[in-house]
Amino acid sequence: MIKTLGLEYYKIRRKKIWTMITLFLGVEMLWAFMSITRSIAKNPDHAVWESIIFNISSMNGLFMSIISAIVVSRICDMEHKGATWKMLIATNVRRGNLYAAKYICANSLLLFGILTQAVMMMVFGMMKGFPGTPPIEIQLQFIMGNLLTTLAVTALQQWISLAIKNQTFALCLGMLGGFIGMTAGLFPAGARHIFIWAYYLDLSPVTFHYTESTSLYVTQSLGTGIILLALAMTVLFYIAGSIHVSRQEI
């Protein structure tokens, strides 16, 4: 298994996936920082750590959904080209191990992206002079919520990417997921919980409340029910995909 995982990292060394993740996240963070700066100019009360955490969480519904689809597609597409599956079978590499290695590889790259977001949020908050020290506990909840959602999203994306040779289907699913994640706040809670991409917002440690006279950011604890639901989706998508791909004819 360790050798198979090492091989995955070796195969993507020239794919420039790191560069792609950095560029996408750069656009997202720039967009978020500009949006928050305008919001603070209109309402100085929004100059708080919760504002940047909420905005990035809501925007991840779009950006992380699409980034996950692209990363997984690029990692999986290599096996569809050049009859790689047949060569791997000939070398006695179990498809289950290969499936797990790709899943770990993809999520390690995306975890890098999530950690980068957390660091950039702290830098932005300190540059803007947000009151108090960076809220480490809320930041850790942000990382956990985003990672948990990403694990489920990549499990679904990898299933589609390996089961269907044409990667257009997987990328279209990622774009559809990005649209759902971007508009998740408009859905009723019951309907929103059906779609895993909406969990970038649902598992955010900060929410935004409107009142008659003002609006404010409010911290919230991550509900056990929603965490268990996300974990269940992750396990379901991963096991179903692994079994399907392992039994698929080459």
N, C-alpha and C positions, 0 to 999 in steps of 0.2 A: 504493500500500500504506500509506504514512504517513497519507494522508487517511482511508483506511478504518479504520485503527486509531484515529485521533483521533475519528472518528465513533462508534466503539464506546464510548469513554470518555464521550463527550457523551450517548449514549443511556442510560447507566446512572447519570447524575448524580443522579437522583431515586429510584433503586431502593433506596437505603439499604443497599447491599451492604456498605459499610465498617462500618456499625453492626452488621449481622448477624455479620460475621466477628469483630468486637471482642467482642460478647456471648458468642458460642460459645467463643472462646478464653479469655475471662474465667472462664467456668464451668470449663473444663478446667484452667486454671492454678490456680484456687482449690482444686479437687478434688485436684490433684497436690500442692500445697503442704501441704494439711491431711494428706494421706496420708504425706508424707515427715516432717512434724513428729511424727506419731504414731510412725512407724518409728524416728526418732532418739530419742524418749523411751524406747522399749523397748531400743534398741541404739545407744548413742552412737557406735559405730564407723561407723554409716551417715551421719554428718554429713560427707559428702565430696561434691565436685562431681559425681562419677560417678553418685550416687544420683538427682539431679534430672534429669540428662540421660537416664538409662535410663527413668525413670518417664514423662517427657514423650514419649519415643520410643514407648513401648508404648501410651500413651494416644492418641497421634496415629493409631494404627491405627483407632480408633473415631471420634475427633473430626474429623481432617483428611479422612477418607473421606467423612463426611457433609457437612462444610463444602464440600468440592470439588464434590460432587453438587449442592448447593443453588446455589452460585455459578455453575457452568456452566449449570444449568437456567434460572436467571433471565436470564442473558445470552443464551441461545439462544431462550428462549420468546418474546422480542420479535419474532423473525422469523416465528413461526407465527401471530401475531395481526395482523389488519388487512391481509392479503395483502402483507406487506412484501417477501417474496421476489420477487413480480412487479414491484414498484416498483423494486427494486434491479437486476433484469435489464433493465428498461426504461432505466435510467441507465447501462448498460454496465459495471456492477460485476461483476467475475468472481467466481464463487462460491468459487473456490480462494483468492482474496485475502481474501474475507469470512471464510472458514473459518479462515485463518491469523490474521487480526486478532482474532477471538473467542478463539482459543487463547492468543495472547499476552496479551490483556486479562485473561482469567481467571487465568492463571498469575502475572501481575504482582500481582494482588490477593492471591493465596495466598502469594506470596513475602513480601509485607508481613506476613502472619500468621506465617510461619516466623521472620522476622527479629525480630518482636515477641516471640515465644517465647524466642529466644536472649537478648534484652536482659533480659526478666523473670527468666530463670533466673539470670543474673549478679547481678541486684539481690537476688534471694532468697538466693543463696549468700552474698553479702557481709553481708546482714542477719543471717543465721544464724551468721556467723563461720566459714564453711568454711575449712579450712587451705589456705594457699598462695594464689597469684593465680588469677583465672579462667583455666581452660585454653583458651586461644584456639584451639589446634590442634584439640582435640576439639570445640569449638563449631563450627568451620568444617566439620568432618566431619559433625556433626549437621545443619547447614544443607544441605550438599550431598546427604546421604542422603535427607533429607525432601523436598528440591526434586526430586530425581531420581524418587522414588516418586510425587510429586504430578504431575509431567509425564506419567507413564504413566497415572495414574488419570484426569486431566482429558482426556487423549486418548481414552480409552474412554468417559468420560461425555459428551463433546461429540459423539462419533459417535452415541450413542443419543439424546441430546437433540435433535439436528438431524434425525435420520432418522425419529424417531417424534414425532408432533405432541403426543400426550398425555404430559405430563411426569411422570405418575405412574410410568411404567416406569423413567425415569432416576432418580427419587428412590428408588424401591424398590431399584434396583441399588446406589445409594449406601448405603442402610441395610444391605443384605446384605453389601456390602463392609466396612462398619463392624463388623458382627458377626464377619466373618472376621478382620479386622485386630485386633479386641479379643481373640479367642481364638487368635491365630496361634501363641503360645508353646506351645500344647497339641498342635500338629500336628508330625509328623515333618518333618525338614528337606526331604526329597525332595518331600513332598506340599505343604508350605508354599510352596515356590518356584513353584508353579503359579499362585498367587493374588497379583496385584500388590499388594493391600492389605496383605499380610503383610510387604511390604518395608519398611514404616515401622519394623518391629522388626528385620528382617534387615539393614538398612543402618544400624543404630544403631552408633555407635562404642563403646558400652558394653553389656556383657551382665551377667547376674546368675547367680552360681554358688552352688548349695547344697552344703554338705559335711555330714558326720555331726555335727559340733559347732557349726558356724556357717554364715553366709552372707556373701558379699562381692561387691562390684561389680568387674568386670574390664574394662579397656579392650581393644579389639580393632581391628585394621586392617580397612578395608573391602576385601573380597575382589574381585579383578579380575573373576572369573567372575560373581558376583552383580551387579556394576555393569553388565557387558556384557549380562546377561540383562534387566535393567531397561531399559537403552537400547534393546534389541531390541524389547521390548514397546511402548515409547513410539513408536518408528518404525512398527511394524506397525499399532498402533491408529490413529495419526494418518493414515498413508497410506491405509489401508483406509477410514477414515471420510471423508477428503477425497474420494476417488474415488467412494465411494457417494453422498455428498451432492451432488457435482457432476453426477452422472449421473441423479439422482433427478428424476422428473417433478414439475413445480410445478402 
